[in-house]
Amino acid sequence: MLAKKRILFIANEMSPYLELTEFSEIVNKLAIKANDSGFEVRCIMPRFGVINERRHRLHEVVRLSGINVSIDNDDFPLQIKVASLPNARLQVYFLDNEDMFKRKFVFTDEQENWYEDNALRSIFFCKGALETVKKFGWPPDIIHASGWMTGLIPAYLKTVYKKEPVFGNSKIVYTIGSNTFKDKMGADFIKKAQIHASIKDKDLESYKEANNTGMFRGGASYADAITFGAEKVEKKLVEEFGKVRGKKVIPFNPESDLTDYLQLYRDLADK
């Protein structure tokens, strides 16, 4: 009997835990549909403070916690929690850190001011997610990253983590969504994002705008396949990534039954 193909969903939002854009529900449906279609599925997202641990029955995975994530000469402890997705036999892992995520709001404070450390939080989440998979010892065939906060995942997989055995056969799908913020990630974003000596300025050139568009552009540039997760996507991103030679692209279709995604996963996993 052939082993099941493995899909890892990495998202900054997923229904019912956090719903910021319409794609949160699609991630939920994709995970369930892939799981029901014979794939082995796991999901990773941040444990933002607005996620109710008691209601969603999160509990710490002690054997996985204890990782320190190093960024720009600082170490940040990573705590890992897990919950079972309602109405599905699959697990969602939540990455937590006291300083990064235990807040009453997600990306802006109560006056809707952009958190100055959102760049650091994004880098922490992307690196933390990949370190978590290493600790799983669970090699995914497909990694589907969605949301601007996951934008560095494809770049890290193709540079820093490309020789890691657990990612040796992983293909990357990246979803471009609608722009949800106009702020900058900060002048030192590219420097902080260089999480290892092997990653250089030129490797992060596509992220140089250090804004919402830059995060989407960088993620899509490094991905093996691209999907669009919203009806209103910035025009220049549609023009740049609507058709890319050598890459399968799935346009946004609110009426889709998601079988096109499942076929994409199968095609990539068989390459």
C-alpha positions in Angstrom: 0.0 0.0 0.0 1.4 3.4 -1.0 2.1 5.9 1.8 -0.2 8.8 2.0 1.0 12.1 0.5 1.5 14.7 3.2 0.3 18.3 3.1 1.2 21.0 5.6 -0.9 24.1 5.6 0.9 27.2 7.1 -1.4 30.1 7.5 -1.8 33.3 9.6 -5.5 32.7 9.8 -7.8 29.7 9.6 -11.5 29.3 10.4 -12.8 28.9 13.1 -9.8 30.1 15.1 -9.2 33.4 13.4 -11.1 35.0 10.5 -9.6 38.1 9.1 -10.2 37.6 5.3 -12.3 35.3 3.2 -9.4 32.9 2.7 -9.5 31.7 6.4 -12.6 29.7 5.5 -11.0 28.3 2.3 -8.0 27.1 4.3 -10.4 25.3 6.6 -12.2 23.7 3.7 -9.0 22.8 1.9 -7.5 21.1 4.9 -10.7 19.0 5.5 -11.2 18.2 1.8 -7.5 17.1 1.4 -7.8 15.0 4.6 -11.0 13.4 3.3 -9.4 12.8 -0.1 -6.6 10.6 1.2 -3.9 13.1 2.1 -2.2 13.2 5.5 -2.8 16.8 6.7 -1.4 19.0 9.4 -1.8 22.8 9.9 0.3 25.5 11.6 -0.8 29.0 12.6 0.1 31.6 15.2 -1.6 31.5 18.6 -2.8 35.1 18.6 -4.2 36.3 21.9 -7.7 36.7 20.4 -7.9 32.9 20.0 -9.8 31.4 22.9 -7.8 28.4 24.2 -10.6 27.0 26.3 -13.3 27.2 23.7 -11.1 25.6 21.0 -9.5 23.2 23.5 -5.9 24.0 22.9 -3.3 22.3 24.9 0.5 22.4 25.0 2.6 19.8 23.2 5.3 19.4 25.8 7.5 17.2 23.7 7.6 19.8 20.9 8.0 22.9 23.1 11.3 24.2 24.2 12.6 25.3 20.8 14.5 28.7 20.8 14.1 30.7 17.6 17.1 32.9 17.0 16.5 36.2 15.1 19.0 39.0 14.8 21.2 37.7 17.7 18.2 37.3 20.0 16.6 34.1 21.2 12.9 33.7 21.5 11.3 30.7 23.2 8.7 28.8 21.2 5.7 27.1 22.8 3.6 24.7 20.7 0.0 24.0 21.3 -2.5 21.8 19.4 -6.2 21.4 18.8 -8.3 19.1 16.7 -10.1 20.9 13.9 -13.9 20.7 14.5 -15.6 18.1 12.4 -12.3 16.7 11.1 -9.8 14.2 12.2 -6.8 16.4 11.8 -4.6 18.6 14.0 -3.8 22.3 14.0 -0.6 23.4 15.7 -0.4 26.8 17.2 2.9 28.6 17.7 3.0 30.8 20.8 5.4 33.2 22.5 4.6 35.5 25.4 6.0 38.6 23.9 4.9 38.0 20.3 1.3 36.9 20.5 -0.3 37.3 23.9 -2.1 40.5 23.0 -5.8 41.4 22.8 -5.4 42.4 19.1 -3.8 40.9 16.1 -1.7 43.3 14.0 -2.8 46.7 15.3 -3.6 48.0 18.8 -7.0 49.3 20.0 -6.3 52.6 18.3 -5.6 50.7 15.1 -1.9 51.6 15.2 0.4 49.1 13.5 2.5 47.0 15.9 6.1 48.1 15.4 7.3 44.5 15.9 5.0 42.9 13.2 8.1 42.3 11.1 9.8 40.4 13.9 6.6 38.5 14.6 6.4 37.4 11.0 10.0 36.3 10.9 9.5 34.4 14.2 6.4 32.7 12.9 8.0 31.6 9.6 11.2 30.3 11.1 9.4 28.8 14.1 7.0 26.9 11.7 9.9 25.3 9.8 11.8 24.5 13.0 8.6 22.9 14.3 8.3 20.7 11.2 11.9 19.6 11.8 11.1 18.6 15.3 8.0 16.7 14.1 10.3 14.6 11.8 7.3 14.7 9.5 8.4 15.4 5.9 5.7 17.2 3.9 5.2 16.6 0.2 3.4 19.8 -0.2 3.6 23.0 1.9 0.8 25.4 1.2 1.5 28.8 2.7 -1.1 31.5 2.8 -1.4 35.0 4.2 1.2 37.8 4.1 2.7 36.7 7.4 3.9 33.4 5.8 5.6 35.3 2.9 9.1 34.3 3.9 8.3 30.6 4.1 9.0 29.9 0.4 12.3 31.9 0.5 13.5 30.1 3.6 12.7 26.7 2.1 14.7 27.5 -1.1 17.7 28.9 0.8 18.3 28.2 4.5 16.3 24.9 4.7 16.9 23.5 1.2 19.4 20.9 2.5 17.2 19.8 5.4 16.2 16.2 4.8 12.7 16.8 6.1 12.1 19.3 3.3 14.0 17.4 0.7 11.0 16.6 -1.5 8.7 19.5 -0.4 6.9 21.5 -3.1 5.6 24.9 -2.2 2.2 26.5 -3.0 1.8 30.1 -2.1 -1.5 32.1 -2.0 -1.6 35.8 -2.8 -4.5 37.5 -1.0 -5.9 41.0 -0.8 -3.7 43.7 0.8 -4.8 44.3 4.4 -2.4 46.9 5.5 -0.5 49.9 4.2 2.3 50.1 6.8 6.0 49.2 6.3 7.8 46.3 7.9 10.6 48.6 8.9 14.0 49.7 7.5 15.8 46.8 9.1 13.4 44.1 7.8 15.7 42.6 5.2 18.5 42.4 7.8 16.4 40.8 10.4 14.9 38.4 7.9 18.4 37.0 7.2 18.1 34.3 9.7 21.2 32.4 8.6 24.6 33.3 7.1 23.5 31.3 4.0 20.8 33.9 3.1 22.0 37.1 1.4 20.5 40.5 0.5 20.0 39.3 -3.1 18.0 36.3 -1.9 15.5 38.7 -0.4 15.4 41.3 -3.3 11.8 40.5 -4.1 10.8 41.5 -0.5 12.6 44.9 -0.6 9.4 47.0 -0.6 9.0 45.6 3.0 5.2 46.0 2.8 2.1 43.9 2.2 2.8 43.8 -1.6 6.4 42.9 -1.0 5.5 40.0 1.3 3.2 38.6 -1.4 5.7 39.1 -4.2 8.5 37.4 -2.3 6.4 34.4 -1.4 5.1 34.0 -4.9 8.5 34.4 -6.5 9.9 31.4 -4.6 6.9 29.2 -4.8 6.5 26.2 -7.1 2.8 27.1 -7.7 0.7 30.1 -7.0 -3.0 30.6 -6.1 -5.0 33.7 -5.7 -7.1 33.8 -2.5 -9.2 36.9 -3.0 -11.2 38.7 -5.6 -9.5 42.0 -5.0 -5.8 41.5 -5.4 -3.4 44.4 -6.1 -3.3 44.9 -9.9 0.4 44.7 -10.3 0.5 41.4 -8.4 -2.1 40.0 -10.8 -0.1 41.2 -13.8 3.1 39.8 -12.4 1.9 36.4 -11.2 -1.4 35.8 -13.1 0.6 33.8 -15.7 4.1 32.6 -14.8 6.1 30.3 -17.2 6.8 27.0 -15.6 4.4 27.5 -12.6 0.8 26.4 -12.3 -1.4 29.3 -11.3 -5.0 28.9 -9.9 -7.1 32.1 -10.1 -9.6 33.1 -7.4 -12.9 31.4 -7.9 -15.5 31.8 -5.1 -17.7 29.1 -6.7 -14.8 26.5 -6.8 -15.4 23.2 -5.1 -11.6 23.2 -4.5 -10.9 20.1 -6.7 -8.5 22.2 -8.7 -6.4 22.6 -5.6 -6.4 18.9 -4.9 -5.3 18.2 -8.4 -2.5 20.7 -8.0 -1.3 19.0 -4.8 -1.3 15.6 -6.6 0.6 16.9 -9.6 3.2 18.6 -7.5 3.6 15.6 -5.1 4.1 13.3 -8.1 6.9 15.4 -9.7 
